[in-house]
Amino acid sequence: MGSYDVIVVGAGPAGVSAAKAAALGDAKTLLLEKCPTIMANKPCGEAVSQTTFKTAGVEPKPSIVLNKAYARVYAPNMKFVEIKDVGFLINKSLFIQEIAAQAAEAGADIHVREEVISVWRDGNIMRVKTNHDEYSANVVIGADGYHSTVARSLGINERSEPIPTIQYVMVNCKLEYTDVVRFFLGNEIAPGGYAWIFPKSEKIAEVGIGVRGAPAKLYLDKFVKMFDKELGNAKIIDYRGAPVPIGGMIKECVLDGAMLIGDAAGMVIPLTGAGIHSSVAAGLVAGEVASKACHEGDTSKRRLSEFYEKYEPWITRINKSLKVMRALEKMTDDDLNLLQTLLDASDILDLANGLDVKRVAMKLLTHPIFAIKLAKALL
């Protein structure tokens, strides 16, 4: 039975970042991961912006950055908008392990293959029971994914709306573009979501889909067939699925002695389903707030709610992106084809990432169709 200042449950991007920040804040920290290895266990189109590395404090080494690419977003008619910003295609496992290594260097304890069974509050102390032991902590940070045990144990039943996603890693591809990540929209291609092709190298690609109200695998296989020239002789070496929370943040992710971050709290950009950057940022804030609260001897909900202030820029982005997603999900394929002719790269980046959404809305306000269908909803 060990006692800690901060116990972090789950070693994805949010969890390793929280453990690192808490340990750097001189809090006695334990990171618990139920899997045998700290790695990218959830399927994910492993593409991130260059600023993700800056936020995480990770060097973009060649072992982690496998490829660099700009982006294209395709309308249903296969016309596209090109986004020249170059991002990184990464080995997400090595990226997470790098942050875990930094957490260990800062003094955090790390236990793999140790699953949390329950968490509860005992007076002013948090108790954590695992399949191996029982621990006490001042603060527990739940970074344990969409089906969070920490959330369930503490009576938080609210979950962000999920989109089922499936991804294949395919080898022996004959990719037409090895330096472009491609996103495909359309109700025939991916109802309520999108499909993607991300080149990891000349012959290896992540090909995936997220759909709502439809069988994801059926649509993914249909999508693969559309690219017979590129993917016809390719073989699947990795096939995984998972729910991605795209319904925005849950209302309450801070309690007395506990915080929820990452997928457990819906900290994902809704329109894109991107969660690596937002989760790393959440982890760093949660770890810092938790360590300070421990030193002050006040781990109440009121004290830990500083998290909301420090994470505010991301909360705003998530909320704006959700608004855009809700408006776009009502669009027909004809609407999307027309929209592609009106939007440029900066418009798409702002809409997708929940940035200057108002600017794009004002631009669309003059259009007879989109003034009502989109602009008013965004404003």
Buried (B, 14 or more C-beta within 10 A) or exposed (E): EBEBBBBBBBBBBBBBBBBBBBBBBBBBBBBBBBEEEBBBBBBBBBBBBEEBBEBBBBEBEEEBBBBEBBBBBBBBEEEBBEBEEEBBBBBBBBBBBBBBBBBBEBBBBBBBEBBBEBBBBEEEEBBBBBEEEEBBBBBBBBBBBBEBBBBBBBEBEEBBBBBBBBBBBBBEBEBEEBEBBBBBBBBEBBEBBBBBBBBBEEBBBBBBBBBBEBEBBEBBEBBBEBBEEBBEEBEEEEEBBBBBBBBBBBEEBBBBBBBBBBBBBBBBBBBBBBBBBBBBBBBBBBBBBBBBBBEEEEBEEEBBBBBBEBBEEBBEBBBBBBBBBBBBEEBEBEBBBBBBEBBEBBBBBBBBBBBBBEEBBEBBBEBEBBEEBBBEBBE
